[in-house]
Amino acid sequence: MGTPYIEMLSNELQKLHWSLCQLHMRSSYLGFGTGSLGRDFEDMSACVSYLQNRGKKRIVLMGHSTGAQNSIYYALHQLSNKDTPSISAVIVLI
């Protein structure tokens, strides 16, 4: 995928009984430059809800570059809107 370490990260997380979910939003790949923070938030929110509905309790967003911006936007939105599906933490890779 977009970064060379995804498979290794997934393998290491499995050893800790964590799962890795890589989200491809509408603004990914051919959609690059056509999205907005608001639309990316909608995609992320839908993904977090999906994971929660399948029993995932601790969800951590990790993003690089635009993904970092989206993750911070999501966390800030969660603070100001109680209806936002809850995450546990954010990891920002710059």
PDB file of N, CA, C and O in Angstrom:
ATOM      1  N   MET A   1       0.826  -1.172   0.000  1.00  0.00           N
ATOM      2  CA  MET A   1       0.000   0.000   0.000  1.00  0.00           C
ATOM      3  C   MET A   1       0.883   1.254   0.000  1.00  0.00           C
ATOM      4  O   MET A   1       1.990   1.232  -0.538  1.00  0.00           O
ATOM      5  N   GLY A   2       0.410   2.316   0.585  1.00  0.00           N
ATOM      6  CA  GLY A   2       1.094   3.589   0.523  1.00  0.00           C
ATOM      7  C   GLY A   2       2.388   3.667   1.310  1.00  0.00           C
ATOM      8  O   GLY A   2       3.257   4.476   0.985  1.00  0.00           O
ATOM      9  N   THR A   3       2.533   2.854   2.325  1.00  0.00           N
ATOM     10  CA  THR A   3       3.743   2.899   3.145  1.00  0.00           C
ATOM     11  C   THR A   3       4.330   1.491   3.259  1.00  0.00           C
ATOM     12  O   THR A   3       3.591   0.510   3.326  1.00  0.00           O
ATOM     13  N   PRO A   4       5.662   1.398   3.280  1.00  0.00           N
ATOM     14  CA  PRO A   4       6.302   0.079   3.245  1.00  0.00           C
ATOM     15  C   PRO A   4       6.211  -0.712   4.553  1.00  0.00           C
ATOM     16  O   PRO A   4       6.519  -1.904   4.566  1.00  0.00           O
ATOM     17  N   TYR A   5       5.802  -0.087   5.633  1.00  0.00           N
ATOM     18  CA  TYR A   5       5.839  -0.763   6.925  1.00  0.00           C
ATOM     19  C   TYR A   5       4.499  -1.350   7.366  1.00  0.00           C
ATOM     20  O   TYR A   5       4.417  -1.900   8.464  1.00  0.00           O
ATOM     21  N   ILE A   6       3.465  -1.255   6.565  1.00  0.00           N
ATOM     22  CA  ILE A   6       2.122  -1.686   6.978  1.00  0.00           C
ATOM     23  C   ILE A   6       2.092  -3.173   7.341  1.00  0.00           C
ATOM     24  O   ILE A   6       1.545  -3.536   8.382  1.00  0.00           O
ATOM     25  N   GLU A   7       2.666  -4.031   6.507  1.00  0.00           N
ATOM     26  CA  GLU A   7       2.628  -5.465   6.788  1.00  0.00           C
ATOM     27  C   GLU A   7       3.382  -5.795   8.075  1.00  0.00           C
ATOM     28  O   GLU A   7       2.899  -6.585   8.886  1.00  0.00           O
ATOM     29  N   MET A   8       4.548  -5.204   8.270  1.00  0.00           N
ATOM     30  CA  MET A   8       5.322  -5.445   9.484  1.00  0.00           C
ATOM     31  C   MET A   8       4.568  -4.924  10.714  1.00  0.00           C
ATOM     32  O   MET A   8       4.534  -5.593  11.747  1.00  0.00           O
ATOM     33  N   LEU A   9       3.975  -3.756  10.609  1.00  0.00           N
ATOM     34  CA  LEU A   9       3.200  -3.191  11.716  1.00  0.00           C
ATOM     35  C   LEU A   9       2.029  -4.103  12.070  1.00  0.00           C
ATOM     36  O   LEU A   9       1.769  -4.365  13.244  1.00  0.00           O
ATOM     37  N   SER A  10       1.333  -4.578  11.058  1.00  0.00           N
ATOM     38  CA  SER A  10       0.197  -5.477  11.289  1.00  0.00           C
ATOM     39  C   SER A  10       0.639  -6.746  12.005  1.00  0.00           C
ATOM     40  O   SER A  10      -0.024  -7.192  12.942  1.00  0.00           O
ATOM     41  N   ASN A  11       1.749  -7.327  11.574  1.00  0.00           N
ATOM     42  CA  ASN A  11       2.264  -8.542  12.222  1.00  0.00           C
ATOM     43  C   ASN A  11       2.632  -8.301  13.682  1.00  0.00           C
ATOM     44  O   ASN A  11       2.345  -9.134  14.542  1.00  0.00           O
ATOM     45  N   GLU A  12       3.261  -7.179  13.961  1.00  0.00           N
ATOM     46  CA  GLU A  12       3.647  -6.867  15.341  1.00  0.00           C
ATOM     47  C   GLU A  12       2.422  -6.590  16.209  1.00  0.00           C
ATOM     48  O   GLU A  12       2.384  -6.991  17.372  1.00  0.00           O
ATOM     49  N   LEU A  13       1.432  -5.912  15.658  1.00  0.00           N
ATOM     50  CA  LEU A  13       0.207  -5.639  16.417  1.00  0.00           C
ATOM     51  C   LEU A  13      -0.547  -6.921  16.745  1.00  0.00           C
ATOM     52  O   LEU A  13      -1.122  -7.044  17.826  1.00  0.00           O
ATOM     53  N   GLN A  14      -0.546  -7.875  15.819  1.00  0.00           N
ATOM     54  CA  GLN A  14      -1.215  -9.156  16.074  1.00  0.00           C
ATOM     55  C   GLN A  14      -0.605  -9.864  17.281  1.00  0.00           C
ATOM     56  O   GLN A  14      -1.320 -10.509  18.049  1.00  0.00           O
ATOM     57  N   LYS A  15       0.695  -9.749  17.449  1.00  0.00           N
ATOM     58  CA  LYS A  15       1.364 -10.362  18.608  1.00  0.00           C
ATOM     59  C   LYS A  15       0.848  -9.767  19.918  1.00  0.00           C
ATOM     60  O   LYS A  15       0.877 -10.427  20.957  1.00  0.00           O
ATOM     61  N   LEU A  16       0.377  -8.523  19.868  1.00  0.00           N
ATOM     62  CA  LEU A  16      -0.149  -7.832  21.047  1.00  0.00           C
ATOM     63  C   LEU A  16      -1.680  -7.921  21.142  1.00  0.00           C
ATOM     64  O   LEU A  16      -2.302  -7.276  21.986  1.00  0.00           O
ATOM     65  N   HIS A  17      -2.265  -8.734  20.260  1.00  0.00           N
ATOM     66  CA  HIS A  17      -3.721  -8.927  20.191  1.00  0.00           C
ATOM     67  C   HIS A  17      -4.453  -7.650  19.777  1.00  0.00           C
ATOM     68  O   HIS A  17      -5.561  -7.378  20.240  1.00  0.00           O
ATOM     69  N   TRP A  18      -3.824  -6.881  18.908  1.00  0.00           N
ATOM     70  CA  TRP A  18      -4.437  -5.713  18.291  1.00  0.00           C
ATOM     71  C   TRP A  18      -4.651  -6.025  16.815  1.00  0.00           C
ATOM     72  O   TRP A  18      -4.014  -6.925  16.267  1.00  0.00           O
ATOM     73  N   SER A  19      -5.537  -5.290  16.182  1.00  0.00           N
ATOM     74  CA  SER A  19      -5.796  -5.428  14.752  1.00  0.00           C
ATOM     75  C   SER A  19      -5.421  -4.138  14.050  1.00  0.00           C
ATOM     76  O   SER A  19      -5.432  -3.061  14.648  1.00  0.00           O
ATOM     77  N   LEU A  20      -5.090  -4.262  12.772  1.00  0.00           N
ATOM     78  CA  LEU A  20      -4.808  -3.091  11.950  1.00  0.00           C
ATOM     79  C   LEU A  20      -5.880  -2.993  10.877  1.00  0.00           C
ATOM     80  O   LEU A  20      -6.164  -3.966  10.178  1.00  0.00           O
ATOM     81  N   CYS A  21      -6.461  -1.837  10.755  1.00  0.00           N
ATOM     82  CA  CYS A  21      -7.464  -1.573   9.723  1.00  0.00           C
ATOM     83  C   CYS A  21      -6.974  -0.372   8.925  1.00  0.00           C
ATOM     84  O   CYS A  21      -6.793   0.711   9.481  1.00  0.00           O
ATOM     85  N   GLN A  22      -6.760  -0.554   7.643  1.00  0.00           N
ATOM     86  CA  GLN A  22      -6.297   0.545   6.801  1.00  0.00           C
ATOM     87  C   GLN A  22      -7.477   1.075   6.000  1.00  0.00           C
ATOM     88  O   GLN A  22      -8.042   0.369   5.165  1.00  0.00           O
ATOM     89  N   LEU A  23      -7.840   2.314   6.261  1.00  0.00           N
ATOM     90  CA  LEU A  23      -8.990   2.940   5.625  1.00  0.00           C
ATOM     91  C   LEU A  23      -8.580   3.647   4.337  1.00  0.00           C
ATOM     92  O   LEU A  23      -7.640   4.441   4.318  1.00  0.00           O
ATOM     93  N   HIS A  24      -9.298   3.345   3.275  1.00  0.00           N
ATOM     94  CA  HIS A  24      -9.122   4.064   2.012  1.00  0.00           C
ATOM     95  C   HIS A  24     -10.356   4.935   1.827  1.00  0.00           C
ATOM     96  O   HIS A  24     -11.434   4.449   1.485  1.00  0.00           O
ATOM     97  N   MET A  25     -10.181   6.209   2.056  1.00  0.00           N
ATOM     98  CA  MET A  25     -11.296   7.146   2.002  1.00  0.00           C
ATOM     99  C   MET A  25     -11.594   7.561   0.562  1.00  0.00           C
ATOM    100  O   MET A  25     -10.836   7.263  -0.361  1.00  0.00           O
ATOM    101  N   ARG A  26     -12.697   8.242   0.401  1.00  0.00           N
ATOM    102  CA  ARG A  26     -13.059   8.735  -0.936  1.00  0.00           C
ATOM    103  C   ARG A  26     -12.007   9.681  -1.492  1.00  0.00           C
ATOM    104  O   ARG A  26     -11.909   9.853  -2.707  1.00  0.00           O
ATOM    105  N   SER A  27     -11.222  10.292  -0.623  1.00  0.00           N
ATOM    106  CA  SER A  27     -10.191  11.231  -1.081  1.00  0.00           C
ATOM    107  C   SER A  27      -8.863  10.529  -1.386  1.00  0.00           C
ATOM    108  O   SER A  27      -7.889  11.191  -1.744  1.00  0.00           O
ATOM    109  N   SER A  28      -8.812   9.209  -1.249  1.00  0.00           N
ATOM    110  CA  SER A  28      -7.584   8.453  -1.511  1.00  0.00           C
ATOM    111  C   SER A  28      -7.389   8.215  -3.008  1.00  0.00           C
ATOM    112  O   SER A  28      -8.347   8.184  -3.780  1.00  0.00           O
ATOM    113  N   TYR A  29      -6.138   8.051  -3.392  1.00  0.00           N
ATOM    114  CA  TYR A  29      -5.751   7.668  -4.752  1.00  0.00           C
ATOM    115  C   TYR A  29      -6.383   8.583  -5.801  1.00  0.00           C
ATOM    116  O   TYR A  29      -6.025   9.760  -5.857  1.00  0.00           O
ATOM    117  N   LEU A  30      -7.298   8.102  -6.627  1.00  0.00           N
ATOM    118  CA  LEU A  30      -7.866   8.918  -7.698  1.00  0.00           C
ATOM    119  C   LEU A  30      -8.708  10.073  -7.172  1.00  0.00           C
ATOM    120  O   LEU A  30      -8.998  11.021  -7.902  1.00  0.00           O
ATOM    121  N   GLY A  31      -9.099   9.991  -5.908  1.00  0.00           N
ATOM    122  CA  GLY A  31      -9.870  11.073  -5.308  1.00  0.00           C
ATOM    123  C   GLY A  31      -9.009  12.163  -4.708  1.00  0.00           C
ATOM    124  O   GLY A  31      -9.530  13.139  -4.169  1.00  0.00           O
ATOM    125  N   PHE A  32      -7.669  12.007  -4.797  1.00  0.00           N
ATOM    126  CA  PHE A  32      -6.767  12.978  -4.198  1.00  0.00           C
ATOM    127  C   PHE A  32      -7.055  14.373  -4.741  1.00  0.00           C
ATOM    128  O   PHE A  32      -7.174  14.569  -5.951  1.00  0.00           O
ATOM    129  N   GLY A  33      -7.164  15.326  -3.843  1.00  0.00           N
ATOM    130  CA  GLY A  33      -7.389  16.716  -4.218  1.00  0.00           C
ATOM    131  C   GLY A  33      -8.855  17.063  -4.427  1.00  0.00           C
ATOM    132  O   GLY A  33      -9.190  18.201  -4.758  1.00  0.00           O
ATOM    133  N   THR A  34      -9.726  16.080  -4.234  1.00  0.00           N
ATOM    134  CA  THR A  34     -11.149  16.331  -4.458  1.00  0.00           C
ATOM    135  C   THR A  34     -11.946  16.361  -3.168  1.00  0.00           C
ATOM    136  O   THR A  34     -13.139  16.665  -3.184  1.00  0.00           O
ATOM    137  N   GLY A  35     -11.301  16.047  -2.046  1.00  0.00           N
ATOM    138  CA  GLY A  35     -12.023  15.916  -0.783  1.00  0.00           C
ATOM    139  C   GLY A  35     -11.936  17.144   0.090  1.00  0.00           C
ATOM    140  O   GLY A  35     -11.520  18.223  -0.333  1.00  0.00           O
ATOM    141  N   SER A  36     -12.348  16.933   1.327  1.00  0.00           N
ATOM    142  CA  SER A  36     -12.290  17.989   2.338  1.00  0.00           C
ATOM    143  C   SER A  36     -12.143  17.312   3.691  1.00  0.00           C
ATOM    144  O   SER A  36     -12.380  16.111   3.824  1.00  0.00           O
ATOM    145  N   LEU A  37     -11.751  18.088   4.690  1.00  0.00           N
ATOM    146  CA  LEU A  37     -11.661  17.527   6.040  1.00  0.00           C
ATOM    147  C   LEU A  37     -13.016  16.986   6.489  1.00  0.00           C
ATOM    148  O   LEU A  37     -13.092  15.943   7.137  1.00  0.00           O
ATOM    149  N   GLY A  38     -14.077  17.698   6.141  1.00  0.00           N
ATOM    150  CA  GLY A  38     -15.417  17.271   6.532  1.00  0.00           C
ATOM    151  C   GLY A  38     -15.794  15.926   5.926  1.00  0.00           C
ATOM    152  O   GLY A  38     -16.340  15.062   6.612  1.00  0.00           O
ATOM    153  N   ARG A  39     -15.502  15.749   4.633  1.00  0.00           N
ATOM    154  CA  ARG A  39     -15.838  14.481   3.983  1.00  0.00           C
ATOM    155  C   ARG A  39     -14.956  13.350   4.503  1.00  0.00           C
ATOM    156  O   ARG A  39     -15.433  12.234   4.706  1.00  0.00           O
ATOM    157  N   ASP A  40     -13.670  13.635   4.721  1.00  0.00           N
ATOM    158  CA  ASP A  40     -12.786  12.616   5.303  1.00  0.00           C
ATOM    159  C   ASP A  40     -13.263  12.234   6.698  1.00  0.00           C
ATOM    160  O   ASP A  40     -13.208  11.065   7.080  1.00  0.00           O
ATOM    161  N   PHE A  41     -13.732  13.225   7.460  1.00  0.00           N
ATOM    162  CA  PHE A  41     -14.285  12.948   8.785  1.00  0.00           C
ATOM    163  C   PHE A  41     -15.474  11.995   8.681  1.00  0.00           C
ATOM    164  O   PHE A  41     -15.599  11.073   9.487  1.00  0.00           O
ATOM    165  N   GLU A  42     -16.338  12.207   7.706  1.00  0.00           N
ATOM    166  CA  GLU A  42     -17.488  11.314   7.512  1.00  0.00           C
ATOM    167  C   GLU A  42     -17.021   9.880   7.260  1.00  0.00           C
ATOM    168  O   GLU A  42     -17.566   8.937   7.834  1.00  0.00           O
ATOM    169  N   ASP A  43     -16.009   9.715   6.400  1.00  0.00           N
ATOM    170  CA  ASP A  43     -15.491   8.383   6.104  1.00  0.00           C
ATOM    171  C   ASP A  43     -14.875   7.739   7.349  1.00  0.00           C
ATOM    172  O   ASP A  43     -15.094   6.559   7.623  1.00  0.00           O
ATOM    173  N   MET A  44     -14.108   8.527   8.090  1.00  0.00           N
ATOM    174  CA  MET A  44     -13.469   8.012   9.299  1.00  0.00           C
ATOM    175  C   MET A  44     -14.508   7.656  10.355  1.00  0.00           C
ATOM    176  O   MET A  44     -14.397   6.624  11.017  1.00  0.00           O
ATOM    177  N   SER A  45     -15.503   8.496  10.512  1.00  0.00           N
ATOM    178  CA  SER A  45     -16.565   8.255  11.482  1.00  0.00           C
ATOM    179  C   SER A  45     -17.316   6.964  11.152  1.00  0.00           C
ATOM    180  O   SER A  45     -17.634   6.177  12.044  1.00  0.00           O
ATOM    181  N   ALA A  46     -17.594   6.757   9.877  1.00  0.00           N
ATOM    182  CA  ALA A  46     -18.275   5.522   9.458  1.00  0.00           C
ATOM    183  C   ALA A  46     -17.412   4.300   9.766  1.00  0.00           C
ATOM    184  O   ALA A  46     -17.927   3.264  10.185  1.00  0.00           O
ATOM    185  N   CYS A  47     -16.116   4.420   9.560  1.00  0.00           N
ATOM    186  CA  CYS A  47     -15.205   3.311   9.844  1.00  0.00           C
ATOM    187  C   CYS A  47     -15.138   3.025  11.344  1.00  0.00           C
ATOM    188  O   CYS A  47     -15.197   1.866  11.755  1.00  0.00           O
ATOM    189  N   VAL A  48     -15.017   4.058  12.156  1.00  0.00           N
ATOM    190  CA  VAL A  48     -14.970   3.882  13.611  1.00  0.00           C
ATOM    191  C   VAL A  48     -16.269   3.241  14.102  1.00  0.00           C
ATOM    192  O   VAL A  48     -16.233   2.341  14.941  1.00  0.00           O
ATOM    193  N   SER A  49     -17.394   3.687  13.597  1.00  0.00           N
ATOM    194  CA  SER A  49     -18.685   3.089  13.971  1.00  0.00           C
ATOM    195  C   SER A  49     -18.739   1.619  13.581  1.00  0.00           C
ATOM    196  O   SER A  49     -19.193   0.778  14.357  1.00  0.00           O
ATOM    197  N   TYR A  50     -18.277   1.316  12.382  1.00  0.00           N
ATOM    198  CA  TYR A  50     -18.248  -0.067  11.898  1.00  0.00           C
ATOM    199  C   TYR A  50     -17.431  -0.952  12.844  1.00  0.00           C
ATOM    200  O   TYR A  50     -17.871  -2.037  13.225  1.00  0.00           O
ATOM    201  N   LEU A  51     -16.245  -0.483  13.216  1.00  0.00           N
ATOM    202  CA  LEU A  51     -15.381  -1.257  14.108  1.00  0.00           C
ATOM    203  C   LEU A  51     -16.024  -1.420  15.492  1.00  0.00           C
ATOM    204  O   LEU A  51     -15.978  -2.504  16.072  1.00  0.00           O
ATOM    205  N   GLN A  52     -16.612  -0.361  16.011  1.00  0.00           N
ATOM    206  CA  GLN A  52     -17.274  -0.439  17.314  1.00  0.00           C
ATOM    207  C   GLN A  52     -18.438  -1.424  17.283  1.00  0.00           C
ATOM    208  O   GLN A  52     -18.643  -2.173  18.238  1.00  0.00           O
ATOM    209  N   ASN A  53     -19.199  -1.425  16.197  1.00  0.00           N
ATOM    210  CA  ASN A  53     -20.330  -2.345  16.070  1.00  0.00           C
ATOM    211  C   ASN A  53     -19.887  -3.799  15.977  1.00  0.00           C
ATOM    212  O   ASN A  53     -20.698  -4.709  16.148  1.00  0.00           O
ATOM    213  N   ARG A  54     -18.619  -4.018  15.710  1.00  0.00           N
ATOM    214  CA  ARG A  54     -18.070  -5.363  15.661  1.00  0.00           C
ATOM    215  C   ARG A  54     -17.231  -5.694  16.885  1.00  0.00           C
ATOM    216  O   ARG A  54     -16.420  -6.619  16.873  1.00  0.00           O
ATOM    217  N   GLY A  55     -17.446  -4.914  17.943  1.00  0.00           N
ATOM    218  CA  GLY A  55     -16.852  -5.241  19.233  1.00  0.00           C
ATOM    219  C   GLY A  55     -15.507  -4.629  19.546  1.00  0.00           C
ATOM    220  O   GLY A  55     -14.948  -4.909  20.606  1.00  0.00           O
ATOM    221  N   LYS A  56     -14.962  -3.801  18.663  1.00  0.00           N
ATOM    222  CA  LYS A  56     -13.676  -3.157  18.955  1.00  0.00           C
ATOM    223  C   LYS A  56     -13.914  -2.045  19.970  1.00  0.00           C
ATOM    224  O   LYS A  56     -14.759  -1.175  19.765  1.00  0.00           O
ATOM    225  N   LYS A  57     -13.161  -2.084  21.063  1.00  0.00           N
ATOM    226  CA  LYS A  57     -13.383  -1.130  22.150  1.00  0.00           C
ATOM    227  C   LYS A  57     -12.361   0.012  22.158  1.00  0.00           C
ATOM    228  O   LYS A  57     -12.714   1.155  22.448  1.00  0.00           O
ATOM    229  N   ARG A  58     -11.120  -0.285  21.849  1.00  0.00           N
ATOM    230  CA  ARG A  58     -10.072   0.742  21.829  1.00  0.00           C
ATOM    231  C   ARG A  58      -9.635   0.958  20.386  1.00  0.00           C
ATOM    232  O   ARG A  58      -9.039   0.078  19.764  1.00  0.00           O
ATOM    233  N   ILE A  59      -9.934   2.118  19.874  1.00  0.00           N
ATOM    234  CA  ILE A  59      -9.584   2.450  18.489  1.00  0.00           C
ATOM    235  C   ILE A  59      -8.603   3.608  18.512  1.00  0.00           C
ATOM    236  O   ILE A  59      -8.857   4.648  19.119  1.00  0.00           O
ATOM    237  N   VAL A  60      -7.483   3.408  17.841  1.00  0.00           N
ATOM    238  CA  VAL A  60      -6.432   4.412  17.764  1.00  0.00           C
ATOM    239  C   VAL A  60      -6.270   4.802  16.300  1.00  0.00           C
ATOM    240  O   VAL A  60      -6.064   3.943  15.444  1.00  0.00           O
ATOM    241  N   LEU A  61      -6.362   6.090  16.017  1.00  0.00           N
ATOM    242  CA  LEU A  61      -6.126   6.580  14.666  1.00  0.00           C
ATOM    243  C   LEU A  61      -4.648   6.878  14.508  1.00  0.00           C
ATOM    244  O   LEU A  61      -4.024   7.454  15.400  1.00  0.00           O
ATOM    245  N   MET A  62      -4.089   6.485  13.372  1.00  0.00           N
ATOM    246  CA  MET A  62      -2.693   6.795  13.074  1.00  0.00           C
ATOM    247  C   MET A  62      -2.654   7.389  11.676  1.00  0.00           C
ATOM    248  O   MET A  62      -3.208   6.816  10.738  1.00  0.00           O
ATOM    249  N   GLY A  63      -2.005   8.529  11.536  1.00  0.00           N
ATOM    250  CA  GLY A  63      -1.961   9.164  10.238  1.00  0.00           C
ATOM    251  C   GLY A  63      -0.635   9.834   9.961  1.00  0.00           C
ATOM    252  O   GLY A  63       0.054  10.304  10.867  1.00  0.00           O
ATOM    253  N   HIS A  64      -0.296   9.865   8.679  1.00  0.00           N
ATOM    254  CA  HIS A  64       0.898  10.554   8.199  1.00  0.00           C
ATOM    255  C   HIS A  64       0.452  11.609   7.191  1.00  0.00           C
ATOM    256  O   HIS A  64      -0.436  11.358   6.376  1.00  0.00           O
ATOM    257  N   SER A  65       1.057  12.770   7.246  1.00  0.00           N
ATOM    258  CA  SER A  65       0.769  13.847   6.320  1.00  0.00           C
ATOM    259  C   SER A  65      -0.715  14.231   6.399  1.00  0.00           C
ATOM    260  O   SER A  65      -1.174  14.672   7.453  1.00  0.00           O
ATOM    261  N   THR A  66      -1.457  14.075   5.328  1.00  0.00           N
ATOM    262  CA  THR A  66      -2.880  14.417   5.357  1.00  0.00           C
ATOM    263  C   THR A  66      -3.622  13.536   6.357  1.00  0.00           C
ATOM    264  O   THR A  66      -4.588  13.978   6.980  1.00  0.00           O
ATOM    265  N   GLY A  67      -3.174  12.292   6.511  1.00  0.00           N
ATOM    266  CA  GLY A  67      -3.783  11.398   7.499  1.00  0.00           C
ATOM    267  C   GLY A  67      -3.606  11.918   8.921  1.00  0.00           C
ATOM    268  O   GLY A  67      -4.487  11.741   9.762  1.00  0.00           O
ATOM    269  N   ALA A  68      -2.473  12.557   9.190  1.00  0.00           N
ATOM    270  CA  ALA A  68      -2.253  13.168  10.501  1.00  0.00           C
ATOM    271  C   ALA A  68      -3.220  14.334  10.703  1.00  0.00           C
ATOM    272  O   ALA A  68      -3.807  14.486  11.775  1.00  0.00           O
ATOM    273  N   GLN A  69      -3.375  15.142   9.678  1.00  0.00           N
ATOM    274  CA  GLN A  69      -4.312  16.261   9.732  1.00  0.00           C
ATOM    275  C   GLN A  69      -5.730  15.745   9.965  1.00  0.00           C
ATOM    276  O   GLN A  69      -6.463  16.296  10.787  1.00  0.00           O
ATOM    277  N   ASN A  70      -6.117  14.697   9.250  1.00  0.00           N
ATOM    278  CA  ASN A  70      -7.451  14.119   9.422  1.00  0.00           C
ATOM    279  C   ASN A  70      -7.642  13.553  10.824  1.00  0.00           C
ATOM    280  O   ASN A  70      -8.707  13.717  11.419  1.00  0.00           O
ATOM    281  N   SER A  71      -6.619  12.890  11.355  1.00  0.00           N
ATOM    282  CA  SER A  71      -6.721  12.292  12.683  1.00  0.00           C
ATOM    283  C   SER A  71      -6.883  13.355  13.765  1.00  0.00           C
ATOM    284  O   SER A  71      -7.688  13.197  14.682  1.00  0.00           O
ATOM    285  N   ILE A  72      -6.122  14.424  13.656  1.00  0.00           N
ATOM    286  CA  ILE A  72      -6.248  15.527  14.618  1.00  0.00           C
ATOM    287  C   ILE A  72      -7.625  16.181  14.492  1.00  0.00           C
ATOM    288  O   ILE A  72      -8.265  16.483  15.499  1.00  0.00           O
ATOM    289  N   TYR A  73      -8.074  16.396  13.268  1.00  0.00           N
ATOM    290  CA  TYR A  73      -9.409  16.965  13.041  1.00  0.00           C
ATOM    291  C   TYR A  73     -10.471  16.085  13.693  1.00  0.00           C
ATOM    292  O   TYR A  73     -11.392  16.588  14.337  1.00  0.00           O
ATOM    293  N   TYR A  74     -10.340  14.772  13.525  1.00  0.00           N
ATOM    294  CA  TYR A  74     -11.306  13.844  14.109  1.00  0.00           C
ATOM    295  C   TYR A  74     -11.315  13.963  15.632  1.00  0.00           C
ATOM    296  O   TYR A  74     -12.374  14.069  16.249  1.00  0.00           O
ATOM    297  N   ALA A  75     -10.116  13.944  16.232  1.00  0.00           N
ATOM    298  CA  ALA A  75     -10.020  14.022  17.695  1.00  0.00           C
ATOM    299  C   ALA A  75     -10.602  15.335  18.215  1.00  0.00           C
ATOM    300  O   ALA A  75     -11.306  15.331  19.225  1.00  0.00           O
ATOM    301  N   LEU A  76     -10.332  16.434  17.562  1.00  0.00           N
ATOM    302  CA  LEU A  76     -10.882  17.722  17.991  1.00  0.00           C
ATOM    303  C   LEU A  76     -12.399  17.747  17.838  1.00  0.00           C
ATOM    304  O   LEU A  76     -13.106  18.285  18.690  1.00  0.00           O
ATOM    305  N   HIS A  77     -12.892  17.168  16.761  1.00  0.00           N
ATOM    306  CA  HIS A  77     -14.341  17.112  16.547  1.00  0.00           C
ATOM    307  C   HIS A  77     -14.996  16.261  17.631  1.00  0.00           C
ATOM    308  O   HIS A  77     -16.081  16.586  18.113  1.00  0.00           O
ATOM    309  N   GLN A  78     -14.332  15.171  18.013  1.00  0.00           N
ATOM    310  CA  GLN A  78     -14.860  14.292  19.070  1.00  0.00           C
ATOM    311  C   GLN A  78     -14.995  15.056  20.387  1.00  0.00           C
ATOM    312  O   GLN A  78     -15.950  14.843  21.134  1.00  0.00           O
ATOM    313  N   LEU A  79     -14.054  15.931  20.666  1.00  0.00           N
ATOM    314  CA  LEU A  79     -14.104  16.710  21.907  1.00  0.00           C
ATOM    315  C   LEU A  79     -15.299  17.647  21.949  1.00  0.00           C
ATOM    316  O   LEU A  79     -15.859  17.906  23.014  1.00  0.00           O
ATOM    317  N   SER A  80     -15.686  18.152  20.784  1.00  0.00           N
ATOM    318  CA  SER A  80     -16.760  19.145  20.758  1.00  0.00           C
ATOM    319  C   SER A  80     -18.128  18.567  20.368  1.00  0.00           C
ATOM    320  O   SER A  80     -19.127  19.286  20.381  1.00  0.00           O
ATOM    321  N   ASN A  81     -18.177  17.286  20.024  1.00  0.00           N
ATOM    322  CA  ASN A  81     -19.443  16.701  19.582  1.00  0.00           C
ATOM    323  C   ASN A  81     -19.595  15.301  20.177  1.00  0.00           C
ATOM    324  O   ASN A  81     -18.914  14.367  19.754  1.00  0.00           O
ATOM    325  N   LYS A  82     -20.480  15.160  21.148  1.00  0.00           N
ATOM    326  CA  LYS A  82     -20.643  13.884  21.849  1.00  0.00           C
ATOM    327  C   LYS A  82     -21.185  12.774  20.964  1.00  0.00           C
ATOM    328  O   LYS A  82     -21.109  11.603  21.335  1.00  0.00           O
ATOM    329  N   ASP A  83     -21.735  13.115  19.795  1.00  0.00           N
ATOM    330  CA  ASP A  83     -22.274  12.102  18.885  1.00  0.00           C
ATOM    331  C   ASP A  83     -21.207  11.460  17.993  1.00  0.00           C
ATOM    332  O   ASP A  83     -21.486  10.488  17.290  1.00  0.00           O
ATOM    333  N   THR A  84     -19.988  12.001  18.022  1.00  0.00           N
ATOM    334  CA  THR A  84     -18.896  11.441  17.228  1.00  0.00           C
ATOM    335  C   THR A  84     -18.466  10.106  17.824  1.00  0.00           C
ATOM    336  O   THR A  84     -18.222  10.025  19.027  1.00  0.00           O
ATOM    337  N   PRO A  85     -18.368   9.049  17.002  1.00  0.00           N
ATOM    338  CA  PRO A  85     -17.885   7.765  17.528  1.00  0.00           C
ATOM    339  C   PRO A  85     -16.517   7.947  18.192  1.00  0.00           C
ATOM    340  O   PRO A  85     -15.622   8.592  17.646  1.00  0.00           O
ATOM    341  N   SER A  86     -16.384   7.368  19.367  1.00  0.00           N
ATOM    342  CA  SER A  86     -15.231   7.621  20.229  1.00  0.00           C
ATOM    343  C   SER A  86     -13.984   6.830  19.820  1.00  0.00           C
ATOM    344  O   SER A  86     -14.054   5.649  19.481  1.00  0.00           O
ATOM    345  N   ILE A  87     -12.843   7.525  19.865  1.00  0.00           N
ATOM    346  CA  ILE A  87     -11.534   6.889  19.689  1.00  0.00           C
ATOM    347  C   ILE A  87     -10.762   7.014  20.997  1.00  0.00           C
ATOM    348  O   ILE A  87     -11.082   7.848  21.844  1.00  0.00           O
ATOM    349  N   SER A  88      -9.743   6.175  21.148  1.00  0.00           N
ATOM    350  CA  SER A  88      -8.941   6.186  22.377  1.00  0.00           C
ATOM    351  C   SER A  88      -7.714   7.077  22.291  1.00  0.00           C
ATOM    352  O   SER A  88      -7.298   7.673  23.285  1.00  0.00           O
ATOM    353  N   ALA A  89      -7.133   7.167  21.088  1.00  0.00           N
ATOM    354  CA  ALA A  89      -5.891   7.919  20.948  1.00  0.00           C
ATOM    355  C   ALA A  89      -5.633   8.233  19.475  1.00  0.00           C
ATOM    356  O   ALA A  89      -6.295   7.714  18.577  1.00  0.00           O
ATOM    357  N   VAL A  90      -4.640   9.108  19.262  1.00  0.00           N
ATOM    358  CA  VAL A  90      -4.205   9.455  17.925  1.00  0.00           C
ATOM    359  C   VAL A  90      -2.680   9.360  17.897  1.00  0.00           C
ATOM    360  O   VAL A  90      -2.003   9.821  18.816  1.00  0.00           O
ATOM    361  N   ILE A  91      -2.155   8.762  16.843  1.00  0.00           N
ATOM    362  CA  ILE A  91      -0.703   8.733  16.586  1.00  0.00           C
ATOM    363  C   ILE A  91      -0.478   9.551  15.333  1.00  0.00           C
ATOM    364  O   ILE A  91      -1.058   9.267  14.285  1.00  0.00           O
ATOM    365  N   VAL A  92       0.367  10.570  15.438  1.00  0.00           N
ATOM    366  CA  VAL A  92       0.638  11.461  14.308  1.00  0.00           C
ATOM    367  C   VAL A  92       2.067  11.228  13.854  1.00  0.00           C
ATOM    368  O   VAL A  92       3.013  11.387  14.626  1.00  0.00           O
ATOM    369  N   LEU A  93       2.212  10.850  12.588  1.00  0.00           N
ATOM    370  CA  LEU A  93       3.539  10.653  11.983  1.00  0.00           C
ATOM    371  C   LEU A  93       3.791  11.809  11.046  1.00  0.00           C
ATOM    372  O   LEU A  93       3.027  12.035  10.108  1.00  0.00           O
ATOM    373  N   ILE A  94       4.859  12.542  11.296  1.00  0.00           N
ATOM    374  CA  ILE A  94       5.136  13.717  10.466  1.00  0.00           C
ATOM    375  C   ILE A  94       6.274  13.409   9.522  1.00  0.00           C
ATOM    376  O   ILE A  94       6.669  14.265   8.731  1.00  0.00           O
TER     377      ILE A  94
END
